[in-house]
Amino acid sequence: MSGDTPRSGKTTYREAMREALREAMRSDDRVFLMGEDVGRYGGCFGVSLGLLEEFGSERVRDTPLSESAFVGAGIGAALAGLRPIVEIMTVNFSLLALDQILNNAATLRHMSAGQLAVPLVIRMTTGAGRQLAAQHSHSLEGWYAHIPGIRVLAPATLEDARHMLTSALADPDPVLIFEHGSLYNVSGELLPAVQTVDLDHAAIRRTGSDVSLITYGGSLPKALAAADELATEDISAEVIDLRTLRPLDHAVIASSVARTHRAVVIDEAWRTGSLAAEVSARIAEDSLYDLDAPVERVCSAEVPIPYARQLEEAALPQTADIVAAVHRAVD
């Protein structure tokens, strides 16, 4: 695996993220990367490979295995005027730093009456589908989307992986970026016309007229595949990529439901108390009279994510589950 991004437009999600990090560090000396194994090892998922050799150990810092300590150090660096990017290996491990994220990063601007900004970016891998068992595979980004004072991003495309970081670093408040592990090897052509991405609005990835498929992150490819399958049955599905989970862009959701009159929300998190529940509630509150059928939700089974491949696949939302949910809404 090379640390260089290919010269052609062909790239992977991993390489797009790496190029975003490289660009940020080249353009601003205040930006540095820190986390477990981000330097010599090149990152647990290879995103930072080659950056230590290019920028040195002062700006690519391997940390001890203490999420609370190095996230706290990142908060301190941000308060001191730097622009730290903190990498946490997986979302499950971020719970060890939840006190720092919730009680410090998210609250300091409010508690200081706007005197203290925390321009911190925290990146972490989320999601299942790679047989990494329960302690490395959950989708907890909805928990963080519950917290005021932070912005929560879920890049699902090559363009978002490449360009979200620039906007995130410009935000005076903490930004959490959730990278679904199943996307790192996804390859394709970066659209050269896209140089920035809008963090305030959801994106319509496919237009349709019969049903709105609302999702984010690693579930977007499954929703698009379901839309392709449904098209063979003359069912036109619109696919919405939320992109930003906090704050939610409810306007795009409402306008889509007003056109299609049906909604299916796909969320790899557990159904109970999920982001899918929040989206469904907002549709019920604001778009109830636009609906021709109840909102459907496609979520993970209410179990810790299994290790065995067949059980893991059975526990996760799959394209067939999305198609079945659409049929319940449309038929």
N, C-alpha and C positions, 0 to 999 in steps of 0.2 A: 504494500500500500504506500503510495507516494504522498508527500506533504504538499505537492504542487497541484494547483487546479489546472485541468486541461486547458490548452489555449483555444480550442474550438468552443462552440456554444454548448457542446454536450457536457453535462456535469451530473453529479449526484447531489442529493439533499445534504449529505455529509460534507461534500466539497463546497457547496454553497454556503453552509454555515461557517466553514473554515475561512473562506474568502471574506465573509462578513467580518470575522474577527480580525483577520489580517488588515483589512482596509481601515477598521476602527483604530487599530494600534498604530498604523502608519500615519493616520491623519491627526491624531491627538496624543501627545505624550502623557497625558493624564490617565489614559486608558491602560489598564493592566488586567491580566487574567490570573485567577487563583482557584485552587481546588485540589482534590485528591487525584494524583497521577496525571495532571494536565500537562506536565513538562516532559520529563524523560520518556514516559510511556506514550505520550501523545493523546491522552484522554482515554477514558474507559471505552468509548465508542469511536475513537480515532479522529474526533473533530479537530483537536488542537495539534495534530501531528505536524512537526516541522516548525512550529512557532517558537519553541524554545531556542532552536538553532538560529532563528532569524532575529529574535528580540532579546534574548538573554534571560538569565534567571531573575533579574530584578522585575521584569514585566511579565514573565510566565512563571508563576510561583507554585511549586508543589507544597501542599499543606499537610499537617498531621491529620490523622483520621478522627477529626472532631468537628462535625458540622456546626455545632453551636459556636465553637471557637472561631472558625474561619469565616462564617457568615457574620459574626459579630465584628471581626476585623474588617470585613468589607464595609459594614455600616460605618465604622469609625473612619475608614479611608474616604468614604463618600462625604461624611460630615466635614472632613478636612480639606475638601476641594478636589479630590481625585475622582476618577470615573471607573470604579472597579466592576469587573465582570466575574461573578462567582459561579463556578460550576459545581453542582451537586450531582453525584453519580446517578441516582434514581430518586423519583419522587418519594418513595418509601423512606429513604434516608433523610429527606428534608424535614420529617417530623422531629428529628433530633435538634433541628434549628428553629422549630416553630415559635419558641419563646422569642428569639431574636427577630424573626420576621413579623410576628403579630404584635408583640409588646414594644418593640423598638422601631424597626424600619417603617412600619405602617402608621405609627402613632406620633412620631416626633414632630412632624410639621404641625399637626393639630395641637399637641400639648405645648408647643412653643409659640403658638399664635402666629405661625408662618415664618418664624425666624430661622428655623433649621430645616434645610432640605436634605433629602437622602437620595441622591441620584445614583442608585445602585441597580445593577442588572443581575438577576440570578437565573441561570440556565439549569435545566435538569431534564433528564429523560423520563418519560412516562409511558404507561401502557404495557400491554401484554402481547402475546402471539409469538414469543421467541423462546418458550420453555425455560424461563428463568425463575419459575416458582413464585410462591406467594409474597416473599419479602422483597421482590424486585420487579413486580409486574402490575401493580395497581394503578388506577387512574384517579388521582386525588386532586386534580386541578380544580374541580368544582368546590372543594373545601376552601381553597385559596380565593376563588371568585366570590366567596361569602364575605371577605374581609375588606372594609373600606380603607382607603389610603394607599392601595397598591393597584397597579394595572396588571392584568393577566392575559398573556398572549399564547396562542396555539398555532404556530405556522404549519400549514398543511401542504404547501406547494413550494416548488423550487424558488420562485420569485419571493415568497414571503420568508423563506429560510435565508435567502441572500440579503434582503433589504430591511427586514423588520428591526434588526439590531441597531441600525443607525438612528431610527426614530426613537427606539427604546433608550438609547444613551442620551438623547436630547431631553428626555423627560426629567423634570426635577424631582419626581417621586419614584419610589421603588417599582421596578418592572420585573415580573416573573415570566420567563419564557419556557413553555413546556414542549419538548421535542419528542414526538412519539417514536419509540425505538424501531418500529416497523418501517419507518420512512427513510432511515439513513441511507439505505442502498437504492432507493428509488432514483432512477436516472431519466434524463430528458434534456431538452433544449431550454436554456434560459431565454426568456423573451427579452431581447435587447432594448425594447422600448420602455420596459419597466425599470426605473431607477430608484423610485421610492415607493413605499406602500402606505396606505392610509390605515392608521391604527384605530380610528374612531368608527369605522363602518365595516359591517359584514360585506361579504362578496357573493354575488350570485354567480356560481360556477357553471350553471346550466339553466336555461330558461325553460319553463313548462307551464301548462295550463290546468292540469288535473289534480296535482297534489304537490305540496311543498315538503321536501326532505331537508331537515334542518340538522346540521351536524358540525363537527370541527375535527381538526387534528387527524389522527390515524384512521378515523372512521370515514373521512371524506372519500378515499378511493372506493370503499365499499358502497357508499351512497351513489357515486357516479356509475359504478358497475350495475347497481340495481336499476338506475335510471335507464341504462342501455338495455337491460333485459326487459324492462317494462315497455320500452318503446316498441319492441317487437310485438307487443300485445295492444298497441295503439293507446297506451296510457302515457301521457306526457307529464314527466316529473321535473319540477324545478328543484335545483340543488343549491342550498344556501350554506356557505362556509362562514361560521360565526367569526373566526379569526381572533377576535378579542372577546374574552369571556367576562372580563370586568373592565370597563363598563360594557354591558350588552347593548348591541344596536337593535333595539326593539322595533324601530321604524321599518327596517328592511324586512323583518319577520312579519310584521303586521301588513305591510303592503303586498307581500307574497301571498299570505293567507287570503287577503281580500281578492286576489286574482284566481287562486286555485280552489279555495273553499275547503281544503283538507290539509292536514299537517301530520307528518310523522317525524318525531324527534329521535335521532340516533346518538347515543352517548355510551361510551365504553365503561363509564362508571356504573356503580350499582344503582338500581332504580330508586331505592328509598333515599329521599333527601338529596337527589342528584341535581345537576345542572339541567337535565332534561325535565325534572319536576318544576324548576323555576321557569323555564321557557314555556312549558305547558300551562302553568298558572298565569303567566302574562298573556298568553293567547286567550285563555278563558276570560280574563279580566277585560281585555281591550278589543278582542276580535270574536267574541262569542257568536254574534249574529251574522258573521261572515262564514261560519262553519256549517257544512252540510253533513258532518260526521264528527264523532268524538276524536280528540287528539290521540294519536297512537304513540307509544314510546317503545323503543328497541334498546335495551340496556343489557349489561352483563348479569349473569345469574348471581343470586345473593349468597355467594360463597367466596372464600379466599381463592384466588386464581390457582387452579391446579397445575402441577408440573407436567403430567403425562399429556402428550400432544393431543390425543383424541378428546380428553377431558377438557383441556384448555380451549380447544376449538369449540366444543359444545358450550362452554361457559360464556363465550364472547359473542357479541352481535356479529352476524354474518350477512352476506348479501341476500341469501335466501330468506333470512328473518325479516329483512327490510321489505323485500318483495311481498312476503306474506302479510306484513302490516299494511302495506299499501292496498292490497286486495281487500282487507277488512274495512278499510276506509272508503274504498271506491265502490265495491260491490254492493 
